[in-house]
Amino acid sequence: MRALLCETFGPLEDLAVRDVDEPEAGPGQVLVDVEAAGVNFVDTVILTGGYQFAPPLPYVPGSEFAGRILAVGEGVPEERLGERVVVSAWTGGFAERAVVASGAALALDPALDTAVAATVLQSYSTAVFALTRRDTLQEGEWVLVLGAGGGVGLAAVDVATSLGARVIAAASSPAKREAAVAAGALATIDSRAEDIKARARELSGGGVDVVVDPVGGPAAEPALRALGFAGRYHVIGFAGGAIPRVPLNLVLLNSRTVIGIEWGGWLLHHPEEGPLVSAEVLEGAAKGRFSPVAPERRPLDEAVDVLCRVARGELAGKVALLPGN
């Protein structure tokens, strides 16, 4: 079968789609025919060796995907054959077929498109975890979302809007800001040309209640300054490259709270919460509570180009690789 193979951590340009042996489902496992695989920023971090966990080499990247079960291993009910499923895993998705634990293959509602399902779990689970578990967003609160045109940013805009919050979306391009407005943002900020602090305070009438930051970099300090008294700052990631250093007096003098949001790391300590949040995300997407963007669809052969564009922050929304194309 064909798969994107990583043989050493390093430049994304060194990756290639190759012919590899097809995996077989062992006890408690299922073999999934991958119809669509979501591309996430975290995939690029793992591939370049910058993530806190490193899979053994060589490996097939791709941390979320959807398709149908082709075969089941010992101990898995035969009734699962042919079932439409979505999987959130560390590896394996950028291939024509993948083997996962049966419990990791979650049944899909018939109303949910396969490519959308393949791009929704990680970003929306992070947003739901941030806004309803690590924090409790209140109706009417003002939320400033940085990197609002990316996967996690758009999910945060959508989830916050569904909770009744008022969202300001900061993003670096017109296409990304347009995507954020389509997801529910009431206003936008050009993060490259406008003063984030001044504009967010103006739009919110004095200061936002929550900042959602999956970007880091130079936008972090002005976003922290945009918070009102007792505001909450969600640290989700550093897609902008640099880990920011901020003066902690900005936290002290206004009784602000900084909250670390690391969904994958949280699951290591609270594995029972994973299925609950996943079910909430999938049900919300299928029933219309959430409105995830339709992903751009690309063949597996374009995986390297897509990963490079994701790493450079060039894409608005999400991309799904289609291994069968």
PAFITOR-471173 format. One line per 5 residues: number of its first residue (from 1); for each residue y, z, x of N, C-alpha, C. Coordinates in Angstrom, 3 decimals. Atoms other than C-alpha are relative to their C-alpha. Last residue first. Layout:
! PAFITOR-471173
NUM	Y/Z/X/Y/Z/X/Y/Z/X; ... .
This chain:
! PAFITOR-471173
325	-0.822/1.216/-0.059/9.698/-4.952/-6.999/0.117/-0.527/1.428; 0.736/1.164/0.499/6.825/-2.492/-7.530/0.781/-1.294/0.076; 1.013/0.462/-0.948/8.418/0.130/-5.268/-0.766/-1.232/-0.469; 1.107/0.451/0.828/11.537/0.394/-7.460/-1.084/-0.597/0.896; 0.797/1.038/-0.661/14.146/2.449/-5.625/-1.205/-0.320/-0.892 .
320	1.453/-0.133/0.104/16.512/4.356/-7.900/-0.648/-1.178/0.710; 0.780/1.205/-0.263/20.179/4.780/-6.978/-1.481/0.344/-0.160; 1.324/-0.147/-0.586/22.619/7.380/-8.339/-0.639/-1.368/0.204; 1.184/-0.149/0.835/26.302/7.629/-9.135/-1.276/0.093/0.793; -0.323/-0.802/1.175/29.062/6.181/-6.998/-1.245/0.090/-0.858 .
315	0.492/0.331/1.332/27.851/5.014/-3.611/0.563/0.939/-1.065; -0.602/1.220/0.534/29.688/4.934/-0.291/-0.335/-0.253/-1.469; -0.766/-0.346/1.190/29.056/8.498/0.830/0.645/-1.178/-0.680; -1.423/0.242/-0.249/28.024/7.424/4.337/0.872/0.332/-1.212; -0.425/-0.877/-1.095/24.576/9.024/3.973/1.493/-0.151/0.284 .
310	-0.049/-1.366/0.527/24.125/7.331/0.586/0.518/0.955/1.070; -1.167/-0.059/0.880/25.029/3.953/2.089/0.151/1.386/-0.621; -1.193/0.025/-0.857/22.554/4.468/4.936/1.265/0.108/-0.843; -0.118/-1.304/-0.659/19.829/5.487/2.491/1.249/0.070/0.880; -0.434/-0.978/1.002/20.473/2.382/0.369/0.185/1.370/0.634 .
305	-1.401/0.263/0.313/20.278/0.066/3.392/0.539/1.024/-0.990; -0.792/-0.408/-1.164/17.044/1.676/4.540/1.481/-0.205/-0.265; -0.096/-1.456/-0.134/15.471/1.497/1.074/0.901/0.422/1.161; -1.396/-0.306/-0.308/16.251/-2.189/0.500/0.213/1.492/0.252; -0.383/0.651/-1.258/12.575/-3.209/0.728/1.446/0.282/0.398 .
300	0.349/-0.864/-1.132/11.796/-0.625/-1.965/0.424/-0.609/1.328; 1.396/0.063/-0.449/13.632/-2.752/-4.523/-0.232/0.893/1.215; 0.186/0.834/-1.187/16.959/-1.539/-5.947/-1.472/-0.046/0.389; 1.415/0.200/-0.302/18.051/-0.097/-9.298/-0.151/-1.005/1.141; 0.114/1.334/-0.578/21.522/1.402/-9.756/-1.446/-0.169/0.452 .
295	-0.056/0.251/-1.445/21.033/4.519/-11.811/0.033/-1.482/0.335; 1.072/0.948/-0.285/22.011/4.969/-15.465/0.063/-0.361/1.483; -0.388/1.400/-0.172/24.248/8.015/-15.492/-1.241/-0.863/0.219; 0.058/0.494/-1.380/22.883/11.272/-16.830/0.328/-1.476/0.077; -0.120/1.460/0.014/24.100/12.266/-20.303/-0.008/-0.537/1.426 .
290	-0.550/0.552/-1.230/23.053/15.860/-20.950/0.019/-1.523/-0.105; -0.931/-1.058/-0.408/22.587/17.382/-24.395/0.682/-0.396/1.306; -1.403/0.367/0.058/21.165/14.019/-25.451/0.978/1.105/0.298; -0.566/-0.303/1.318/17.636/15.082/-26.401/1.492/-0.299/-0.099; 0.703/0.738/1.053/15.857/13.426/-23.458/0.662/0.170/-1.361 .
285	-0.200/1.436/-0.196/18.359/14.545/-20.809/-0.627/-0.806/-1.127; -1.411/0.312/0.199/18.528/18.110/-22.122/0.289/-1.483/0.140; -0.258/-0.046/1.432/14.748/18.279/-22.445/1.450/-0.371/-0.294; 0.665/1.140/0.625/14.294/17.098/-18.878/0.236/-0.030/-1.502; -0.639/1.260/-0.406/16.894/19.509/-17.511/-0.613/-1.186/-0.741 .
280	-1.325/0.040/0.621/15.670/22.530/-19.471/0.710/-1.312/0.315; 0.190/0.272/1.423/12.066/21.805/-18.496/1.336/-0.095/-0.724; 0.423/1.393/0.137/13.042/21.581/-14.836/-0.162/-0.386/-1.466; -1.190/0.823/-0.176/14.956/24.867/-15.099/-0.350/-1.482/-0.152; -0.929/-0.286/1.092/11.970/26.699/-16.569/1.237/-0.893/0.090 .
275	0.401/0.686/1.232/9.443/25.030/-14.267/0.968/0.215/-1.147; -0.010/1.452/-0.116/11.402/26.126/-11.172/-0.392/-0.720/-1.279; -1.176/0.555/0.661/12.121/29.703/-12.247/0.025/-1.523/0.030; 0.200/0.049/1.451/8.606/30.996/-11.516/1.179/-0.643/-0.723; 0.660/1.245/0.410/9.014/30.053/-7.852/-0.180/-0.131/-1.505 .
270	0.151/-0.119/1.454/11.607/32.815/-7.294/-0.693/-1.254/-0.553; 0.024/-1.419/0.365/11.716/33.508/-3.542/-0.261/0.220/-1.484; 0.944/-0.653/-0.896/10.837/30.008/-2.304/-0.160/1.480/-0.348; 1.354/0.131/0.537/12.554/28.664/-5.397/-1.055/0.620/0.906; 0.190/-1.010/1.050/15.890/30.034/-4.200/-1.432/-0.028/-0.522 .
265	0.239/-1.288/-0.648/15.628/27.964/-1.014/-0.241/1.110/-1.003; 1.303/0.037/-0.664/15.251/24.762/-3.008/-0.342/1.319/0.665; 1.075/0.022/0.982/18.140/25.631/-5.336/-1.374/0.021/0.663; 1.042/0.737/-0.734/20.590/26.631/-2.638/-1.258/0.026/-0.852; 0.873/0.676/0.964/23.851/27.675/-4.342/-1.018/-0.825/0.788 .
260	0.869/0.995/-0.620/25.796/30.253/-2.316/-0.981/-0.567/-1.016; 1.400/-0.044/0.437/28.485/31.988/-4.338/-0.778/-1.109/0.694; 0.665/1.169/-0.572/31.961/32.858/-3.015/-1.488/0.120/-0.274; 1.420/-0.156/-0.320/33.861/35.273/-5.248/-0.530/-1.312/0.549; 0.859/1.146/0.280/37.639/35.630/-5.499/-1.431/0.285/0.448 .
255	1.274/-0.482/0.567/39.491/38.928/-5.662/-0.920/-1.143/-0.395; 0.041/0.389/1.408/42.818/37.150/-5.041/-1.322/0.362/-0.673; -1.269/-0.299/0.659/43.756/38.806/-1.734/0.024/-0.373/-1.476; -0.368/-1.405/0.188/40.186/39.030/-0.449/1.205/0.175/-0.914; 0.962/-0.612/0.922/39.000/35.445/-0.917/0.454/1.414/-0.355 .
250	-0.163/0.731/1.255/42.049/33.800/0.624/-0.964/0.509/-1.064; -1.039/-0.686/0.757/41.942/36.539/3.276/0.278/-0.713/-1.327; 0.564/-0.851/1.040/38.630/34.973/4.243/1.049/0.831/-0.729; -0.507/-1.363/-0.182/40.389/32.185/6.119/-0.439/0.897/-1.154; -1.142/-0.328/0.851/38.091/29.151/5.797/0.475/1.418/0.288 .
245	-0.369/-1.365/-0.377/35.761/27.460/8.253/1.265/0.339/-0.783; -1.384/-0.483/-0.090/34.184/24.393/6.731/0.100/1.434/0.490; 0.077/-1.295/0.672/30.740/23.003/7.632/1.380/0.657/0.127; -0.413/-1.202/-0.719/31.514/19.407/8.554/-0.173/1.237/-0.866; 0.351/-0.056/-1.411/29.540/16.397/7.312/0.313/1.322/0.659 .
240	-1.112/0.536/-0.776/31.186/15.576/3.983/-0.219/0.100/1.494; 0.148/1.445/-0.063/27.803/16.047/2.305/1.135/-0.659/0.774; -1.014/0.506/-0.919/28.072/19.723/3.176/-0.155/-1.504/0.196; 0.450/0.803/-1.137/26.232/21.617/0.494/1.170/-0.562/0.772; 1.267/0.675/0.285/26.289/23.788/-2.622/-0.499/-0.802/1.194 .
235	0.327/0.756/-1.214/28.980/26.424/-2.008/-1.381/-0.618/-0.184; 1.415/0.302/-0.174/30.175/27.512/-5.466/-0.204/-0.868/1.246; 0.174/1.201/-0.832/33.626/29.161/-5.417/-1.487/-0.214/0.260; 1.314/0.056/-0.670/34.436/31.634/-8.184/-0.168/-1.343/0.707; 0.753/1.252/0.105/37.940/32.583/-9.350/-1.280/0.030/0.813 .
230	1.404/-0.271/0.335/39.056/36.209/-9.600/-0.810/-1.277/-0.231; 0.448/-1.353/-0.311/42.741/35.130/-9.562/-1.426/0.199/-0.521; -0.858/-1.060/0.481/43.128/31.358/-9.774/-0.552/1.361/0.405; 0.542/-1.008/0.916/41.280/28.923/-7.582/1.080/0.969/-0.454; -0.255/0.430/1.373/43.208/25.997/-6.059/-0.529/0.992/-1.028 .
225	-1.360/-0.397/0.358/43.324/27.790/-2.689/0.356/-0.396/-1.438; 0.020/-1.459/0.107/39.547/27.462/-2.461/1.370/0.520/-0.416; 0.700/-0.294/1.250/39.911/23.739/-3.195/-0.087/1.507/-0.218; -0.904/0.201/1.136/42.567/23.448/-0.482/-0.657/0.260/-1.347; -1.073/-0.994/0.035/40.148/25.141/1.951/1.002/-0.260/-1.122 .
220	0.417/-1.345/0.405/37.074/23.088/1.057/1.166/0.980/-0.100; -0.377/-0.285/1.391/38.503/19.565/1.060/-0.235/1.451/-0.384; -1.411/-0.387/0.151/38.475/19.379/4.877/0.433/0.300/-1.427; -1.007/0.752/-0.731/34.674/19.442/5.133/1.417/0.439/-0.317; -0.479/-0.697/-1.186/32.457/20.883/2.407/1.121/-0.767/0.662 .
215	-0.549/0.879/-1.033/30.908/18.328/0.056/0.352/0.734/1.289; 1.148/0.505/-0.739/28.662/19.941/-2.590/0.405/-0.774/1.255; -0.207/0.729/-1.251/31.562/22.092/-3.797/-1.305/-0.396/0.669; 1.355/0.433/-0.351/31.795/23.329/-7.398/0.126/-0.915/1.206; 0.089/1.200/-0.843/35.054/25.252/-7.804/-1.476/-0.264/0.278 .
210	1.191/0.255/-0.804/35.375/27.663/-10.726/0.215/-1.253/0.829; 0.890/-1.166/0.031/38.207/29.315/-12.655/-1.183/-0.144/0.955; 1.293/0.216/0.656/40.919/26.794/-11.819/-0.841/1.274/0.069; 1.145/-0.224/-0.882/44.508/27.740/-11.070/-1.306/-0.145/-0.752; -0.143/-1.164/-0.875/47.940/27.822/-12.639/-1.158/0.285/0.923 .
205	-1.005/-0.956/0.443/48.028/25.490/-15.625/0.045/1.276/0.812; 0.642/-1.140/0.663/44.760/23.695/-14.986/0.993/1.047/-0.489; 0.814/0.444/1.130/46.307/20.297/-14.208/-0.569/1.171/-0.795; -0.853/0.609/1.018/49.064/21.726/-12.024/-0.803/-0.355/-1.249; -0.761/-1.086/0.623/46.741/24.037/-10.136/0.911/-0.539/-1.105 .
200	0.923/-0.782/0.833/44.325/21.165/-9.523/0.726/1.138/-0.696; 0.331/0.771/1.196/47.168/18.907/-8.317/-0.938/0.787/-0.924; -1.158/0.131/0.882/48.655/21.463/-5.942/-0.370/-0.704/-1.299; -0.461/-1.298/0.503/45.344/22.508/-4.388/1.104/-0.175/-1.030; 0.993/-0.552/0.932/43.875/19.016/-4.107/0.481/1.308/-0.604 .
195	0.142/-1.393/-0.396/47.015/17.473/-2.573/-0.920/0.682/-1.021; -0.757/-1.022/0.714/46.477/13.783/-3.292/-0.265/1.390/0.579; -1.439/0.264/0.031/45.522/10.794/-1.130/0.819/1.108/-0.643; -0.504/0.529/-1.273/41.930/11.248/0.042/1.520/-0.093/0.032; 0.158/-1.002/-1.062/40.700/13.561/-2.717/0.478/-0.497/1.358 .
190	0.369/0.834/-1.143/42.129/11.321/-5.437/-0.066/0.921/1.220; -0.856/-0.122/-1.185/42.158/13.872/-8.240/-0.536/-0.937/1.066; 0.553/0.275/-1.322/40.731/13.340/-11.716/1.057/0.217/1.076; -1.013/0.478/-0.938/41.265/14.595/-15.253/-0.644/-0.205/1.360; -1.256/0.180/0.731/39.257/15.426/-18.375/1.097/-0.572/0.875 .
185	-1.174/-0.614/-0.624/35.869/14.922/-16.699/1.264/-0.313/-0.795; -0.637/-1.050/0.778/33.082/14.055/-19.154/1.234/0.635/0.603; 0.906/-1.154/0.129/30.491/11.913/-17.383/0.643/1.170/-0.731; 1.059/0.389/0.932/32.532/8.737/-18.015/-0.975/1.147/-0.240; -0.618/-0.006/1.331/35.469/10.482/-16.342/-1.041/-0.368/-1.054 .
180	-0.175/-1.394/0.387/33.256/11.223/-13.338/0.638/0.126/-1.383; 1.315/-0.522/0.382/32.112/7.598/-13.127/0.105/1.445/-0.473; 0.334/0.591/1.304/35.743/6.456/-13.173/-1.357/0.512/-0.486; -0.791/-0.734/0.990/36.523/8.880/-10.339/-0.265/-0.536/-1.408; 0.571/-1.335/0.154/33.644/7.484/-8.293/0.775/0.805/-1.041 .
175	1.291/0.125/0.680/34.733/3.892/-8.872/-0.624/1.366/-0.246; -0.182/0.232/1.443/38.368/4.730/-8.034/-1.329/-0.075/-0.751; -0.203/1.412/0.336/37.314/6.201/-4.682/0.206/-0.155/-1.499; -0.710/0.772/-1.012/37.387/9.560/-2.887/0.261/-1.456/-0.363; 0.886/0.980/-0.647/36.497/12.045/-5.594/0.843/-0.981/0.804 .
170	-0.607/0.505/-1.234/37.945/15.160/-7.221/-0.993/-0.921/0.689; 0.902/0.650/-0.962/36.919/15.718/-10.836/0.787/-0.524/1.194; -0.846/0.839/-0.850/38.751/18.229/-13.041/-0.896/-0.546/1.095; 0.346/0.416/-1.362/36.479/19.621/-15.749/1.077/-0.889/0.614; -0.952/1.086/-0.216/37.241/21.669/-18.850/-0.061/-0.377/1.476 .
165	-1.038/-0.177/-1.005/34.237/23.805/-19.773/0.909/-1.227/0.058; -1.310/-0.204/0.593/32.324/23.635/-23.045/1.117/0.236/0.984; -0.185/-1.433/0.220/28.833/24.129/-21.646/1.379/0.325/-0.561; 0.923/-0.386/1.075/28.046/20.417/-22.028/0.123/1.481/-0.348; -0.542/0.502/1.258/31.168/19.681/-19.971/-0.878/0.416/-1.170 .
160	-1.149/-0.839/0.325/29.902/21.909/-17.161/0.622/-0.424/-1.332; 0.499/-1.307/0.437/26.529/20.141/-17.250/1.165/0.906/-0.397; 0.709/0.131/1.275/28.082/16.657/-17.129/-0.443/1.366/-0.530; -0.973/0.383/1.022/30.615/17.400/-14.387/-0.659/-0.001/-1.378; -0.827/-1.181/0.258/27.968/19.258/-12.362/1.052/-0.284/-1.057 .
155	0.804/-0.930/0.794/25.558/16.323/-12.727/0.815/1.245/-0.349; 0.049/0.524/1.364/28.288/13.961/-11.544/-0.825/0.905/-0.908; -1.316/-0.100/0.609/28.906/16.115/-8.485/0.017/-0.478/-1.440; -0.193/-1.393/0.415/25.212/16.539/-7.695/1.352/0.163/-0.691; 1.042/-0.451/0.900/24.657/12.768/-7.670/0.205/1.408/-0.510 .
150	1.361/0.013/-0.534/27.952/11.645/-6.190/-0.983/0.594/-0.990; 0.638/1.289/0.274/31.192/10.742/-7.989/-1.413/-0.100/0.530; 0.409/0.123/1.398/32.441/14.327/-8.286/-0.635/-1.336/-0.347; 1.060/1.000/-0.115/32.465/14.968/-4.562/-0.532/-0.389/-1.358; -0.212/0.869/-1.156/34.442/18.101/-5.416/-1.159/-0.981/0.112 .
145	1.212/0.499/-0.653/34.206/19.527/-8.932/0.402/-0.916/1.142; -0.329/1.068/-0.937/37.106/21.686/-10.177/-1.277/-0.396/0.726; 0.915/0.203/-1.122/36.107/23.706/-13.235/0.490/-1.180/0.835; -0.327/1.186/-0.790/38.528/25.141/-15.809/-0.915/-0.062/1.226; -0.408/-0.191/-1.393/37.030/27.608/-18.254/0.283/-1.348/0.663 .
140	-1.436/0.036/-0.195/37.056/26.801/-21.981/0.460/0.210/1.423; -0.687/1.057/0.734/33.479/27.872/-22.661/1.508/0.117/0.224; -0.432/-0.316/1.357/32.223/30.238/-19.998/0.707/-1.193/-0.629; -1.217/0.699/0.375/30.192/29.391/-16.908/0.322/0.280/-1.468; 0.081/0.242/1.443/27.610/31.996/-16.013/1.321/-0.597/-0.451 .
135	-1.267/-0.319/0.643/26.989/31.985/-12.262/-0.204/-0.238/-1.496; -0.764/-0.675/-1.057/23.829/31.962/-10.160/1.369/0.431/-0.496; 0.820/-1.052/-0.614/21.834/31.200/-13.294/0.781/0.769/1.062; 0.594/-0.871/1.028/23.888/29.115/-15.759/-0.866/1.119/0.576; -0.928/-0.324/1.073/26.388/27.126/-13.683/-0.576/0.909/-1.078 .
130	-1.304/-0.508/-0.417/24.625/26.941/-10.327/0.795/0.575/-1.162; 0.197/-1.243/-0.745/21.040/26.629/-11.591/1.344/0.622/0.359; 0.383/-1.003/0.998/22.086/24.006/-14.144/-0.182/1.365/0.662; -1.168/-0.292/0.837/23.931/22.032/-11.457/-0.307/1.073/-1.039; -0.998/-0.697/-0.809/21.087/22.252/-8.924/1.191/0.411/-0.851 .
125	0.526/-1.353/-0.208/18.510/21.348/-11.576/0.979/0.829/0.826; -0.260/-0.792/1.199/20.742/18.432/-12.577/-0.576/1.407/0.119; -1.433/-0.211/0.169/20.855/16.996/-9.061/0.287/0.884/-1.205; -0.589/-0.798/-1.079/17.175/17.499/-8.324/1.469/0.298/-0.244; 0.490/-1.367/-0.168/15.687/16.475/-11.654/0.753/0.791/1.066 .
120	-0.697/-1.066/0.715/17.814/13.490/-12.670/-0.401/1.407/0.429; -1.250/-0.335/-0.685/17.088/10.479/-10.492/0.704/1.219/-0.588; 0.210/-0.079/-1.444/13.444/9.690/-11.258/1.249/0.413/0.763; 0.805/-1.191/-0.289/13.958/10.506/-14.943/-0.163/0.205/1.500; -0.875/-1.154/0.199/16.750/7.923/-15.108/-0.754/1.285/0.346 .
115	-0.929/-0.033/-1.124/14.447/5.321/-13.570/0.989/1.155/-0.130; 0.680/-0.393/-1.234/11.651/6.155/-16.035/0.963/0.108/1.175; 0.253/1.147/-0.857/13.840/6.101/-19.151/-0.570/0.437/1.352; -0.664/-0.032/-1.299/13.586/9.267/-21.252/-0.437/-1.178/0.856; -1.389/0.434/0.117/12.830/8.853/-24.960/0.695/-0.135/1.348 .
110	-0.089/1.456/0.175/9.059/8.959/-24.413/1.432/-0.523/-0.062; -0.268/0.322/1.395/9.451/12.540/-23.070/0.103/-1.520/-0.135; -1.278/0.561/0.403/7.999/12.759/-19.596/0.057/-0.238/-1.495; 0.063/1.026/1.038/5.167/15.063/-18.515/1.396/-0.429/-0.427; -0.454/-0.482/1.301/5.726/16.961/-15.274/0.019/-1.138/-1.011 .
105	-0.215/1.218/0.784/3.683/16.133/-12.166/0.306/0.404/-1.437; -1.314/0.544/-0.364/4.123/19.204/-9.953/0.343/-1.262/-0.776; -1.063/-0.769/0.623/1.286/21.044/-11.702/1.393/-0.506/0.306; -0.063/0.308/1.421/-1.177/18.303/-10.772/1.157/0.730/-0.687; 0.716/-1.000/0.786/-0.398/18.707/-7.095/0.196/-0.289/-1.477 .
100	-0.685/-1.286/0.130/0.914/15.452/-5.671/-0.916/0.980/-0.731; 0.869/-1.078/0.463/-0.446/12.147/-4.387/0.797/1.297/-0.030; -0.154/-1.296/-0.657/1.842/9.123/-4.105/-0.947/1.013/-0.631; 0.772/-1.060/0.635/1.704/5.421/-4.886/0.141/1.287/0.814; 0.549/0.535/1.242/3.914/2.393/-4.230/-0.814/1.038/-0.759 .
95	1.275/0.683/-0.205/5.924/4.339/-1.701/-0.493/-0.522/-1.342; -0.392/1.360/-0.363/9.312/5.984/-1.314/-1.238/-0.807/0.386; -0.433/0.861/1.087/8.268/9.071/-3.287/0.302/-1.446/0.349; 1.001/0.861/0.618/6.085/10.917/-0.780/0.484/-1.052/-0.955; 0.314/1.287/-0.622/8.125/13.916/0.355/-0.833/-0.865/-0.932 .
90	-0.743/0.218/-1.242/9.780/17.198/-0.555/-0.171/-1.412/0.521; 0.780/-0.454/-1.152/8.714/17.178/-4.178/0.823/-0.219/1.266; -0.978/-0.417/-0.993/10.230/16.716/-7.638/-0.784/0.632/1.147; 0.375/-0.931/-1.059/7.833/14.697/-9.781/1.221/0.322/0.852; -1.057/-0.045/-1.006/8.209/12.865/-13.081/-0.346/1.106/0.975 .
85	-0.374/-1.265/-0.623/5.304/11.888/-15.286/1.208/-0.181/0.907; -1.286/0.197/-0.671/4.072/9.248/-17.720/0.480/1.353/0.536; -1.153/-0.776/0.454/0.405/9.947/-18.496/1.250/-0.344/0.802; -0.950/0.824/0.728/-2.080/7.154/-17.804/1.245/0.717/-0.457; -0.032/1.394/-0.445/-4.881/9.521/-16.827/0.951/-0.805/-0.884 .
80	-1.278/0.284/-0.653/-3.915/13.070/-17.835/0.099/-1.436/0.497; -1.001/0.394/0.986/-6.742/13.256/-20.361/1.345/-0.328/0.633; -0.025/1.466/0.062/-9.201/13.310/-17.463/1.078/-0.493/-0.966; 0.542/0.624/1.212/-8.314/16.986/-17.007/0.138/-1.524/0.010; -1.126/0.473/0.815/-7.666/18.002/-13.374/-0.558/-0.715/-1.228 .
75	-0.671/-1.105/0.657/-10.366/20.135/-11.727/1.190/-0.386/-0.853; 0.885/-1.003/0.588/-11.487/17.495/-9.261/0.819/1.146/-0.602; 0.985/-0.634/-0.858/-8.841/14.904/-8.617/-0.828/1.014/-0.757; -0.075/-1.457/-0.051/-7.065/12.643/-11.063/-1.100/0.531/0.905; 1.286/-0.655/-0.262/-6.284/8.945/-10.876/0.205/1.497/0.070 .
70	1.058/1.003/-0.157/-3.582/6.500/-11.925/-1.383/0.620/0.171; 1.153/-0.522/-0.729/-0.985/8.939/-13.285/-1.121/-1.036/-0.010; 1.173/-0.331/0.822/2.129/7.047/-14.342/-1.140/0.493/0.879; 0.960/1.084/0.190/5.599/6.823/-12.842/-1.118/0.444/-0.917; 0.627/0.005/1.323/8.509/8.974/-11.708/-0.932/-1.193/-0.102 .
65	0.468/1.315/0.456/10.011/9.989/-8.392/-0.678/0.134/-1.352; 0.252/-0.013/1.445/11.764/12.782/-6.544/-0.336/-1.413/-0.461; 0.220/-1.342/0.533/11.843/13.786/-2.866/-0.059/0.087/-1.515; -0.150/0.217/1.441/11.355/10.435/-1.171/-0.327/1.257/-0.753; -1.061/-0.746/0.676/10.233/10.327/2.444/0.041/-0.326/-1.488 .
60	-0.688/0.896/0.918/6.813/9.128/3.666/1.082/0.802/-0.705; 0.019/-0.324/1.427/5.660/11.130/6.658/0.748/-1.072/-0.782; -0.905/0.846/0.785/4.711/10.816/10.301/-0.061/0.383/-1.469; -0.081/1.453/-0.209/5.376/13.528/11.223/-1.389/-0.589/0.210; 0.727/0.505/-1.174/5.136/17.016/9.749/0.056/-1.523/0.044 .
55	1.388/0.364/0.287/7.865/17.852/7.233/-0.696/-0.476/1.263; 0.368/1.314/-0.531/10.975/19.612/8.572/-1.448/-0.305/-0.348; 1.452/0.166/0.033/12.696/22.476/6.750/-0.317/-1.410/0.474; 0.615/-1.242/-0.483/16.245/23.588/7.615/-1.520/-0.020/-0.041; 0.280/-0.945/1.071/17.512/20.002/7.341/-0.727/1.222/0.553 .
50	-1.033/-1.003/0.167/19.246/18.056/10.091/-0.277/1.045/-1.051; 0.342/-1.235/-0.694/16.339/16.036/11.437/0.998/1.120/-0.178; -0.714/-0.042/-1.280/17.741/12.605/10.548/-0.215/1.310/0.751; 0.402/1.117/-0.861/15.128/12.030/7.858/0.676/0.038/1.368; 1.357/-0.250/-0.509/15.653/15.479/6.317/-0.397/-1.068/1.002 .
45	-0.101/-1.142/-0.913/19.413/14.947/6.036/-1.368/0.312/0.608; -0.585/0.481/-1.260/18.964/11.466/4.566/0.083/1.126/1.022; 0.985/0.859/-0.676/16.566/12.758/1.908/0.529/-0.468/1.349; 0.883/-0.860/-0.783/19.031/15.569/1.088/-1.072/-0.815/0.716; -0.607/-0.268/-1.301/21.564/12.920/0.063/-0.914/0.847/0.869 .
40	-0.909/-1.140/-0.041/19.223/11.847/-2.707/0.561/0.189/1.403; -0.474/-0.190/-1.374/17.488/8.561/-3.506/1.058/1.092/-0.012; -1.414/-0.288/-0.195/15.498/8.586/-6.747/0.323/0.221/1.471; -0.207/-1.162/-0.867/12.102/6.909/-6.865/1.491/0.191/0.218; -1.392/-0.161/-0.440/10.969/4.528/-9.611/0.103/1.275/0.826 .
35	-0.777/1.070/0.614/7.610/3.135/-10.777/1.464/0.052/0.415; -1.441/-0.256/-0.025/5.426/5.225/-8.484/0.750/-1.214/-0.555; -0.542/1.337/-0.236/1.761/4.954/-9.508/1.514/0.115/-0.127; -1.038/0.550/0.860/0.856/8.623/-9.257/0.363/-1.404/0.456; -0.563/1.169/-0.674/-2.417/9.986/-7.854/0.970/-0.662/-0.965 .
30	-0.021/1.249/0.757/-3.131/13.482/-9.186/0.603/-1.096/0.881; -1.081/0.955/-0.232/-4.169/16.678/-7.426/-0.095/-1.196/-0.944; -1.257/-0.500/0.548/-6.152/19.823/-8.239/1.166/-0.951/0.145; 0.116/-1.028/1.045/-9.000/18.809/-5.948/1.367/0.502/-0.445; 0.996/-1.015/-0.292/-8.073/15.691/-3.953/-0.082/1.004/-1.140 .
25	-0.199/-1.292/0.660/-6.250/12.583/-5.150/-1.150/0.940/0.335; 0.979/-0.280/1.046/-6.504/9.764/-2.639/0.233/1.394/-0.558; 0.518/-1.369/0.083/-3.688/8.346/-0.544/-1.009/0.136/-1.132; -0.291/-0.597/1.302/-3.355/4.594/0.080/-0.582/1.404/-0.057; 1.183/-0.293/0.808/-3.369/3.745/3.763/0.402/0.642/-1.316 .
20	0.658/-1.254/-0.380/-0.109/2.326/5.063/-1.222/0.202/-0.889; 1.272/-0.149/0.710/1.607/-1.068/5.062/-0.688/1.247/0.529; 1.223/0.418/-0.673/5.153/-0.653/6.319/-1.185/0.046/-0.965; 1.057/0.023/1.006/8.752/-0.336/5.087/-1.243/-0.598/0.649; 0.492/1.305/0.456/10.928/0.454/8.089/-1.046/0.198/-1.084 .
15	1.079/-0.037/0.987/13.058/3.288/9.466/-0.415/-1.404/-0.404; 1.285/0.180/-0.673/15.069/2.917/12.683/-1.182/-0.003/-0.967; 0.227/1.423/-0.254/18.325/2.336/10.760/-1.339/-0.281/0.670; 0.613/0.584/1.186/18.127/5.887/9.452/-0.346/-1.466/0.213; -0.856/0.901/0.774/18.818/7.170/12.949/-0.751/-0.624/-1.178 .
10	-1.043/0.685/-0.741/16.591/10.055/14.054/0.801/-0.917/-0.901; -1.310/-0.296/0.566/13.527/12.041/13.120/1.076/-0.661/0.849; -0.742/-0.941/-0.828/10.349/10.292/14.224/1.352/0.245/-0.655; 0.870/-0.410/-1.104/7.591/8.364/12.469/0.683/0.941/0.971; -0.794/-0.656/-1.033/9.301/7.969/9.089/-0.952/0.522/1.071 .
5	0.665/-0.962/-0.881/7.477/5.455/6.906/0.982/0.535/1.034; -0.965/-0.236/-1.079/8.848/3.654/3.865/-0.569/1.109/0.869; -0.744/-1.258/0.032/5.763/2.695/1.912/1.047/-0.008/1.104; -1.266/0.039/-0.735/3.667/-0.324/1.020/0.741/1.314/-0.176; -1.187/0.000/0.849/0.000/0.000/0.000/1.240/0.000/0.887 .
